[in-house]
Amino acid sequence: MNIKQDLRLLAYILAFIAFLMLIPTSMAYNHGESQALIGFEYAYLAIALFCSFVAIFTWGHKDKKLGTRDGYLFVTFSWVLGAAFSSIPLLVSGSYPDYASAYFEVMSGYTTTGATVLTQIEDNPMSILFWRSATNWLGGMGIVVLFVALIPKIGAGGNRLVGAESVGPTKDKLTPKIQNTAMILWGIYVGFSVLETIMLLFGGVTLYEAVTVTFSTMAAAGFCVKNSSIGTFDSAYIDIVVTVFMLIGGANFALYYKAMTGKIKSVLRDGELRTYVSIFSICTLLVAGYLTYKGVYSNFLTALRYSAFQNASIITTTGFATANYCLWPTFTQMILLLLFFVGGCAGSAGGGIKVVRILVAIKAGLAHIKQRIYPNGVFPVKIGKNVVEESVILSVSGFIAIYVATGLIGAALISLSGSDMMTSFSASFLCLGNIGIGFSQVGPTGNFAFFPSSIKWVCSFLMLCGRLELYTVFALFTKFFWRP
């Protein structure tokens, strides 16, 4: 591994994060938020010291080649150190009681989880809340993908960096050069963000509210500057806009590029997209119908509004809420719980297992059943018109097994805090799936403030594993990773 080059790139990315902090820093200065301003200054100082150390340690080093292991190491530590330095303003501002809480919050932001330890969100400085929401947006398309898009001359190493951050069963390289692909993806991401912000402004919210809601919506995250999340606005128009853009954020961004280049038929034939839309539509109608039947809402249209919002929020792993669904009938809660294990599409801002993996696993299972009945038959697994290779099926099976095992181990560790089984279970899987809201004490009206620091560190690790899709992080804990 090229450790010195890895450190140099880490210093670059931290300097880039410091540059992005200028916006909330200026907000802290303009609004007279002196303690928050000191927090940002401390963050700048810490990053400057780290970058100075790296500059001295790597002085004269000319080897810029990056291997696969360099990609895994750099990407994992980009998120770990990015959260470590970005959490300094939150701690120094006095908004968070300890460093574990501040780190948890920022890791939740960068990984687009949206889980929080704040109880009275609106009592905190605007600059801190803005920075907190900005970490959502930066993490949505990926910190490293943005880094590769903006920093020239990374060369072939960019492929390994993006590949380590954007792990998945399928890869969409839109152009021959990875930097151009990263620029296209971020361009689409920014374009949708601007569009949503404008549409939210038509709903009567302030620019500050529109921008921060957009940050979390497009990133399929969940932070909001209001105590009651999107429910604070009590607006059907806002709910519809946010629902639509949550679904946009949960789809594969490569498909938008294909649509822009005239490949509409290819987009409409995409097996994962069709499954994603079908799951959302069926679950939304089932929940809306049952809520109407049980009299939770007075009419079907009102039930449809809340059902669509909450189903979109869970399947895209955004984590917004407009209603306390823990008070809904058990059947509707079960549907939402099942969506915990679906997630967005591959190549989206959403987390979770991903629709394509669920689709591959189900079709592989059906093919195996047919194989047992007709031993001499050949039953290929197809997604759309594309045949899925055996290596991909094996990778998907392994991922789902490790995902479930990690979530269950996480739940066991969280239960050591004394929390009940549903709280422990949903806290673990909402962190691993980067969903943000769960059930019981971590439901739409709860938060993570009551957990001890040790559990917050466990949850931070689960969020990191989920965002980098397990393999990138877990590879660092194997013996063969560190062998020469």
C-alpha positions in Angstrom: 0.0 0.0 0.0 1.0 3.6 -0.7 0.4 4.9 2.9 2.0 8.3 2.3 -0.1 9.0 -0.8 -3.2 7.8 1.2 -2.3 10.3 3.9 -1.7 13.1 1.4 -5.2 12.5 -0.2 -6.7 12.4 3.3 -5.2 15.8 4.0 -6.6 17.1 0.7 -10.1 15.9 1.5 -10.0 17.4 5.0 -8.8 20.7 3.6 -11.8 20.5 1.2 -14.1 20.0 4.1 -12.6 23.0 5.9 -13.3 25.0 2.8 -17.0 23.9 2.8 -17.2 25.0 6.5 -16.8 28.6 5.4 -20.5 28.9 4.7 -21.7 27.9 8.3 -18.8 29.9 9.7 -20.0 33.1 8.0 -23.5 32.3 9.3 -22.2 32.0 12.8 -20.4 35.4 12.4 -23.4 37.2 10.9 -25.9 35.9 13.5 -23.6 36.6 16.5 -23.3 32.9 17.4 -19.9 33.4 19.2 -19.5 29.9 20.7 -20.4 28.2 17.4 -17.8 30.5 15.6 -15.2 29.4 18.1 -16.1 25.8 17.3 -15.5 26.3 13.6 -12.2 28.1 14.4 -11.1 25.1 16.5 -12.0 22.8 13.6 -9.9 24.8 11.2 -7.0 24.7 13.6 -7.2 20.9 14.1 -7.4 20.3 10.3 -4.4 22.7 9.7 -2.3 20.8 12.3 -3.2 17.5 10.7 -2.4 18.7 7.2 0.9 20.2 8.4 1.9 16.9 9.9 1.0 15.1 6.7 3.0 17.6 4.6 6.1 17.1 6.7 5.7 13.3 6.8 5.2 12.9 3.1 7.7 15.6 2.0 9.5 14.5 -1.2 7.2 11.4 -1.8 6.6 11.1 -5.5 4.8 7.7 -5.9 1.2 8.5 -6.6 0.0 5.0 -7.6 -3.0 3.6 -5.7 -3.9 -0.1 -5.4 -7.2 -1.6 -4.4 -6.3 -1.7 -0.7 -5.4 2.0 -0.9 -8.9 2.7 -2.1 -10.5 0.8 0.9 -8.1 2.4 3.4 -8.5 5.9 2.1 -12.3 5.8 1.7 -12.9 4.4 5.2 -10.6 6.9 6.9 -12.0 9.7 4.8 -15.4 9.1 6.5 -13.9 8.4 9.9 -11.6 11.5 10.0 -14.1 13.7 8.1 -16.6 13.0 10.9 -14.0 13.4 13.6 -13.0 16.9 12.5 -16.5 18.0 11.3 -17.9 17.2 14.8 -15.6 19.7 16.6 -17.9 22.7 16.0 -20.9 20.8 17.3 -19.1 19.9 20.5 -17.5 23.4 21.2 -20.8 25.2 20.4 -22.3 23.5 23.5 -25.1 21.9 21.5 -23.9 18.4 22.3 -23.0 17.1 25.8 -19.9 15.1 24.8 -17.7 14.1 21.9 -19.4 10.8 21.3 -22.7 12.6 20.8 -21.2 15.1 18.4 -19.4 12.4 16.5 -22.6 10.3 16.3 -24.5 13.3 14.9 -21.9 14.1 12.1 -21.5 10.4 11.2 -25.2 10.2 11.0 -25.1 13.3 8.7 -22.3 12.1 6.4 -23.8 8.6 6.1 -27.2 10.1 5.4 -28.7 8.2 8.3 -30.5 11.2 9.9 -30.6 9.7 13.4 -30.1 12.4 16.0 -29.3 12.9 19.7 -31.0 16.4 19.8 -34.3 16.7 21.6 -35.0 20.5 21.1 -33.5 21.0 17.7 -34.7 24.6 17.2 -32.9 25.8 20.3 -29.5 25.3 18.7 -27.5 27.9 16.6 -28.6 28.2 13.0 -25.0 27.8 11.8 -24.7 24.4 13.6 -28.0 23.2 12.3 -27.0 24.3 8.8 -23.6 22.5 9.0 -25.4 19.4 10.4 -27.8 19.4 7.3 -24.9 20.2 4.9 -23.2 17.0 6.0 -26.3 15.1 4.8 -26.0 16.6 1.4 -22.3 16.1 1.1 -22.6 12.4 2.0 -25.6 11.8 -0.3 -23.6 11.4 -3.5 -20.4 10.6 -1.6 -17.6 12.7 -0.2 -15.0 10.8 -2.2 -17.0 11.0 -5.4 -17.2 14.8 -5.0 -13.5 14.9 -4.3 -12.7 12.9 -7.4 -14.9 15.2 -9.5 -13.3 18.4 -8.3 -9.6 17.4 -7.9 -7.8 16.8 -11.2 -4.9 14.5 -12.0 -5.9 11.7 -9.6 -5.8 9.5 -12.7 -6.6 5.8 -12.6 -6.6 5.9 -8.8 -9.9 7.7 -9.0 -11.5 4.5 -10.2 -10.3 2.6 -7.1 -11.4 5.4 -4.8 -14.9 5.7 -6.2 -15.2 1.9 -6.5 -14.4 1.5 -2.8 -17.0 4.2 -1.8 -19.7 3.1 -4.2 -19.8 -0.6 -3.5 -22.6 -2.5 -5.2 -23.6 -5.5 -7.3 -23.6 -3.3 -10.5 -21.5 -0.4 -11.7 -22.5 2.4 -14.0 -19.5 4.1 -15.6 -21.2 6.8 -17.6 -18.0 8.0 -19.4 -14.6 6.5 -20.0 -13.1 8.9 -17.5 -14.1 8.4 -13.8 -13.7 12.1 -13.2 -16.2 13.0 -15.9 -18.6 10.4 -14.5 -18.3 11.9 -11.0 -18.9 15.3 -12.4 -22.1 14.2 -14.2 -23.5 12.5 -11.1 -22.8 15.5 -9.0 -24.2 17.8 -11.7 -27.5 15.8 -11.7 -27.5 15.8 -7.9 -27.1 19.6 -7.8 -29.7 20.2 -10.5 -32.3 18.3 -8.6 -31.4 20.0 -5.4 -31.8 23.5 -6.9 -35.2 22.4 -8.4 -36.5 21.1 -5.1 -35.4 24.3 -3.2 -37.3 26.4 -5.7 -40.4 24.3 -5.4 -40.3 24.4 -1.6 -40.0 28.2 -1.7 -43.4 28.2 -3.5 -44.7 26.4 -0.4 -44.1 29.4 1.8 -41.1 28.2 3.7 -38.0 30.4 4.2 -34.8 30.0 2.1 -33.0 28.5 5.2 -35.8 25.9 5.6 -36.0 25.1 1.9 -32.2 24.6 1.6 -31.8 22.5 4.7 -34.8 20.3 3.8 -33.4 19.9 0.3 -30.0 18.9 1.7 -31.7 16.0 3.6 -34.2 15.0 0.9 -31.9 14.7 -2.0 -29.4 12.8 0.1 -32.1 10.4 1.3 -31.0 11.5 4.8 -33.4 12.9 7.4 -32.0 15.9 9.4 -34.5 18.7 9.7 -34.1 22.1 11.5 -37.6 21.6 13.0 -38.4 19.6 16.2 -41.3 17.8 14.4 -39.5 17.2 11.2 -41.5 17.8 8.0 -44.7 17.5 10.0 -44.0 21.0 11.4 -45.0 22.6 8.1 -48.4 20.9 8.1 -48.7 21.4 4.4 -49.9 18.9 1.8 -47.9 20.7 -0.9 -44.7 20.4 1.1 -45.4 16.7 1.8 -46.0 16.0 -1.9 -42.8 17.9 -3.0 -40.7 16.1 -0.4 -42.2 12.7 -1.3 -41.4 13.1 -5.0 -37.9 14.2 -4.4 -37.3 11.4 -1.8 -38.2 8.9 -4.5 -36.0 10.7 -7.0 -33.1 10.5 -4.5 -33.7 6.8 -4.0 -33.5 5.9 -7.7 -30.3 5.1 -9.6 -28.8 8.5 -10.7 -27.2 6.8 -13.8 -30.8 6.4 -15.1 -31.3 10.2 -15.1 -28.2 10.5 -17.3 -29.6 7.9 -19.7 -32.9 9.7 -19.8 -31.1 13.0 -20.5 -29.2 11.4 -23.4 -32.4 10.1 -25.0 -32.3 6.5 -23.7 -35.8 6.6 -22.3 -36.8 3.1 -23.3 -33.7 1.7 -21.5 -34.7 3.6 -18.4 -38.3 2.3 -18.5 -37.1 -1.3 -19.0 -34.8 -1.1 -16.0 -35.7 -4.1 -13.8 -34.6 -2.5 -10.6 -36.4 0.8 -11.2 -39.7 -1.0 -12.0 -39.4 -3.2 -8.9 -38.6 -0.1 -6.8 -41.7 1.8 -8.1 -43.9 -1.3 -7.7 -42.8 -2.0 -4.1 -43.5 1.7 -3.2 -46.8 1.8 -5.0 -48.2 -1.5 -3.5 -47.1 -0.7 0.0 -48.5 2.9 -0.2 -51.9 1.7 -1.4 -52.0 -1.1 1.2 -51.1 1.3 4.1 -53.5 4.0 2.9 -56.3 1.6 2.4 -55.9 0.0 5.9 -55.6 3.4 7.6 -58.8 4.5 5.9 -60.5 1.2 6.9 -59.5 1.6 10.5 -60.6 5.2 10.6 -57.2 6.6 11.4 -57.8 9.3 8.7 -61.2 10.6 7.6 -60.7 9.9 3.9 -58.6 7.9 1.5 -56.8 10.9 0.0 -55.6 12.1 3.4 -54.4 8.6 4.3 -52.7 8.3 0.9 -50.8 11.6 1.6 -49.4 10.3 4.9 -48.9 6.8 3.7 -47.0 7.8 0.5 -44.7 10.1 2.6 -43.9 7.6 5.2 -43.4 4.7 2.8 -41.1 6.9 0.6 -39.2 8.0 3.7 -38.5 4.4 4.8 -37.8 2.7 1.4 -35.4 5.5 0.4 -33.9 5.5 3.9 -34.5 9.2 4.3 -36.0 9.2 7.8 -38.4 12.1 7.6 -41.7 11.9 9.4 -45.0 13.7 9.2 -47.0 11.4 11.6 -46.3 9.2 14.5 -46.7 5.9 12.7 -46.0 4.0 16.0 -49.7 4.8 16.7 -50.9 3.3 13.4 -52.4 -0.2 13.3 -49.8 -3.1 13.6 -50.3 -4.2 10.0 -49.2 -0.8 8.7 -46.2 -0.8 11.0 -45.2 -4.3 9.7 -45.2 -3.0 6.2 -42.9 -0.1 7.2 -40.7 -2.6 9.1 -40.4 -4.8 6.0 -39.3 -1.8 4.0 -36.4 -1.5 6.4 -34.8 -4.4 4.6 -35.3 -3.1 1.1 -33.6 0.4 0.7 -33.1 2.5 -2.4 -31.7 1.5 -5.8 -28.0 0.8 -6.5 -26.3 4.0 -7.5 -28.8 6.1 -5.5 -28.4 8.3 -2.4 -30.4 5.8 -0.5 -29.0 3.1 1.9 -30.3 -0.3 2.9 -29.7 -3.6 1.2 -30.8 -2.1 -2.1 -33.6 -3.2 -4.4 -31.4 -4.9 -6.9 -30.0 -7.2 -4.3 -33.4 -8.1 -3.0 -34.5 -8.8 -6.6 -31.5 -10.9 -7.3 -31.9 -12.9 -4.1 -35.6 -13.7 -4.8 -35.0 -14.6 -8.4 -32.0 -16.8 -7.5 -34.2 -18.5 -4.8 -36.9 -19.2 -7.4 -34.4 -20.5 -9.9 -33.0 -22.8 -7.3 -36.5 -24.2 -6.6 -37.0 -24.9 -10.3 -33.5 -26.5 -10.4 -34.5 -28.9 -7.7 -37.7 -29.9 -9.6 -36.0 -30.1 -13.0 -32.3 -31.1 -12.2 -31.3 -31.0 -15.9 -32.8 -27.6 -16.6 -31.0 -24.3 -17.0 -32.7 -21.4 -15.3 -30.7 -18.1 -15.6 -31.4 -15.3 -13.2 -32.3 -12.2 -15.1 -32.9 -8.5 -14.1 -34.8 -7.0 -17.0 -33.1 -8.6 -20.1 -29.7 -8.9 -18.4 -28.5 -12.3 -17.1 -26.9 -12.0 -13.7 -23.6 -13.8 -13.4 -23.0 -16.5 -10.8 -20.3 -14.4 -9.1 -22.8 -11.5 -8.6 -25.4 -13.9 -7.1 -22.7 -15.2 -4.7 -21.7 -11.6 -3.8 -25.3 -10.7 -3.2 -25.9 -13.8 -1.0 -22.8 -13.0 1.0 -23.7 -9.4 1.4 -27.2 -10.1 2.7 -25.9 -12.7 5.1 -23.2 -10.4 6.5 -25.8 -7.5 6.6 -28.3 -9.4 8.7 -25.5 -10.9 11.0 -24.1 -7.4 11.6 -27.5 -6.0 12.4 -28.3 -8.7 14.8 -24.9 -8.4 16.6 -25.4 -4.7 16.7 -28.8 -5.2 18.3 -27.3 -7.5 20.9 -24.7 -4.8 21.8 -27.2 -2.0 21.9 -29.4 -4.2 24.2 -26.6 -4.0 26.8 -27.8 -0.4 27.5 -30.9 -1.9 29.0 -33.2 -0.8 26.1 -36.1 -3.0 25.1 -35.9 -5.6 22.3 -37.7 -3.5 19.6 -35.7 -0.4 20.4 -32.4 -2.4 20.2 -33.4 -4.2 17.0 -34.7 -1.1 15.2 -31.8 1.1 16.4 -29.3 -1.4 15.0 -30.9 -1.8 11.6 -31.9 1.8 11.2 -28.2 2.7 11.7 -26.9 -0.1 9.5 -29.5 0.7 6.8 -28.9 4.5 7.2 -32.6 4.9 7.7 -32.7 7.3 10.7 -36.0 6.5 12.3 -37.3 3.3 13.7 -39.7 2.0 16.4 -40.3 2.3 20.1 -37.8 4.7 21.8 -36.1 5.5 18.4 -39.4 6.1 16.6 -40.5 9.3 14.9 -40.9 11.1 18.2 -37.8 9.7 19.8 -34.0 10.1 19.4 -30.7 8.5 20.5 -30.0 11.0 23.4 -30.8 8.4 26.1 -28.1 5.9 25.0 -24.7 6.0 26.8 -21.6 7.1 24.9 -20.5 3.5 24.3 -23.7 2.7 22.4 -23.4 5.8 20.4 -19.9 4.7 19.2 -21.4 1.3 18.3 -24.1 3.0 16.3 -21.6 5.3 14.6 -19.7 2.2 13.5 -22.9 0.6 12.2 -23.7 3.7 10.2 -20.2 3.7 8.6 -20.5 0.0 7.7 -23.9 0.5 6.2 -22.9 3.6 4.1 -19.8 1.9 2.7 -21.8 -1.3 2.3 -19.9 -3.5 4.7 -17.1 -4.9 2.5 -15.0 -1.7 2.4 -14.9 -1.4 6.2 -14.7 -5.1 7.1 -11.8 -5.7 4.7 -9.7 -3.6 7.0 -10.2 -6.1 9.8 -8.9 -9.1 7.9 -5.3 -10.4 8.1 -4.8 -10.7 4.4 -5.6 -7.0 3.9 -2.4 -6.0 5.8 -0.2 -8.6 4.2 2.6 -7.3 1.9 
